[in-house]
Amino acid sequence: MILFKKSKFSSLIEASKNPESCIELQLLSYDQNLKYQGEIFSKFVNLKVLEIQANPSIYYLNDFELPNEIANLKKLKKISVLNCPIQVFPEWITNIKSLEFLMLRGTVLDSIPDSIFQLTKLKTLRIENCSLNKLPSTLFQLQNLKILGLSDTKLTDLDWNLFPSNLKEINFSGTGIYKREDLINLKNKMKKTRILP
């Protein structure tokens, strides 16, 4: 009889008891500041998927941070963070060369660092439901990027030169500050890309 080790965890405490077995960590309705959990995260050497959804009770924490020890997890392919009061893009994320999916949704972010170009394997980038008002000048260098989610942001500049040429989809739903003619021009320049709305 073959016994399968548990690899998916929904509790930080449970995952920390057998950290090398943790492949997927899903923290739903999390209600603590993760900045103090760096030592635990550094032990998840085989982690591939990290999903965090905050409990509304922590949304007003001014010092909330994700632990930068996550940057040392060399097998991480997906980071999904929802409704966490992150005020500044954690630039250490751009050191995770294995990353293919990044979503930061429902944060307080207003910008993405130019170092984002270092995520050469990134296929999906979703920075949504935040105060994002400009795109990094290096975004076009992400030539493996296929899906770009920018819904519910405050973007005004839709210069087609900012976007990677191989994109399959860009989602601007709920982002209504840009000029309509800029959106039309973007669609004309990027005919192979599905652009919403």
Secondary structure, DSSP 8 states (H G I E B T S, - for coil): -------EES-HHHHHHSGGG-SEEEEEEE-S-GGG-HHHHTT-TT--EEEEEE-GGGTT-TT----GGGGG-TT--EEEEES----S--GGGGG-TT--EEEEESS------GGGGG-TT--EEEEESS------TTGGG-TT--EEE-TT-------GGGS-TT-SEEE-TT---S-HHHHHHHHHH-TTSEEE-
